[in-house]
Amino acid sequence: MKKQYYIIFCAIFLISFSCANINDSITELEEDIRIDELSDDQNSNPKNFKILSLGDSYTIGERVCDACKFPEQLKDSLSKKFETDTTFTLKVIAKTGWTTSSLMSAIVNENISNDYHLVTLLIGVNNQYQGKNFSIYENEFPKLIATATKAVDNDKNKLIVISIPDYAFTPFGNGNTNISEEIDKYNLFAKKYCEQNEITFVNITDITRNGLTNPDLVASDGLHPSKLAYTKFVERLLPFAIEKLKN
């Protein structure tokens, strides 16, 4: 009889223990589900990325439509790579004819915030075209880099510097090799500075050096890049931009 009681007691104990384990497992599962739901909710929150583009005529898109300039094309290309509820806001500070000095002066009046997620900088061609002393670029380019970095809350990994196009390969430049040599000098300085400071530098100059053999790369004024040229710029910029926005 005692043996029967003992067997019954053991059976009740095992059933209770199993139920407790099951309840614990259910509780843990419910907690996991809640965590997953929370993560999904966080990931589904609409995200707005702010982009700032600094430069001159190559950034403002002289002689091309508003949607054709490379900052706009970059924004549109990015929107296709992210979730549908992700939005992009673009601010462009650029004007045809601006040198590094012009851009620095304009930025002072803009009172740029420091909450941008990505900044592009393309400047220097007018320093060369207007015959400015190269030392001005050497002095002011790093200052513009510092300003651009502040705009992304001092995260230099969110900055992209773009090489200067070579307008020698346009009907206006008419293959002038002096122009190309001077453009190379500016780009070499910018590239070395970026490499030394671990800043992304994207070369697009070679694209523009096809302008005489492929007139479709040149705008109607015979000087500035066309929509097609800017599209090719964006093809190179896009992978870097995606990486920077996702990190």
PyMOL commands that set and color helices and strands:
alter all, ss='L'
color gray80, all
select helices_A, chain A and resi 2-44+57-60+70-79+100-110+125-129+134-151+156-158+167-169+177-196+205-208+215-217+227-246
alter helices_A, ss='H'
color red, helices_A
select strands_A, chain A and resi 47-55+86-94+118-122+159-162+200-202
alter strands_A, ss='S'
color yellow, strands_A
deselect
rebuild
show_as cartoon
